[in-house]
């Protein structure tokens, strides 16, 4: 049976985001999500995760949004103590990878302290794939024995043969879930696929802090459309899954 993981990023960002993700799961086809443990909606997300045990929940490691969990960072933060914006990492950058390891480990430990067991790791803004950040990301995945998102060059996995990931990662929800023929063509090449999504309702926190706002509502509408569920059910040997299943 082929595995299709439909994952929502940004669980924990805010209450509106959290409710959108849970509705996409309860009322639609969403199977998985990843939680930001440094954001205002973290505790609310943990409560909802416990109320929805069939929803796979992993850790959405953060380096470009909000504030770190640990104090004393020198290279990860700006003068106000906030994480640097994504633009900082789009050019040549230099950060202390030991600082990054400690911070991301703290974010995983915060997740565990909430009474949850993570299904996998990924990162906000795909920051794990920038520069040498992937080395910290994969070391933590190995340390905690967790699968990861397949958003890095295939060559980096050669030094980490024990780490599981999907065969394919799809960034475009519109391309992959609005066109079943496209999805079937992808499944001819790969056994397991993750599709990234960002469903949400909108509140002041997300509207004032994120550059990706209104499209979240459209994604939620698509994921909860009964016609999508019917289309996926007609695909045959394709099972909606979580990272626990790979």
Secondary structure as UniProt FT lines:
FT   STRAND          2..11
FT   HELIX           15..26
FT   STRAND          32..35
FT   TURN            37..38
FT   TURN            40..41
FT   HELIX           42..51
FT   TURN            53..54
FT   STRAND          56..61
FT   TURN            79..80
FT   STRAND          82..83
FT   HELIX           86..90
FT   HELIX           97..113
FT   TURN            114..115
FT   STRAND          120..123
FT   HELIX           124..129
FT   TURN            131..132
FT   HELIX           133..144
FT   STRAND          147..148
FT   HELIX           154..159
FT   TURN            161..162
FT   STRAND          168..170
FT   HELIX           173..177
FT   HELIX           180..187
FT   TURN            188..189
FT   STRAND          192..197
FT   HELIX           204..209
FT   HELIX           214..223
FT   HELIX           226..233
FT   TURN            234..235
FT   STRAND          238..241
FT   HELIX           243..245
//
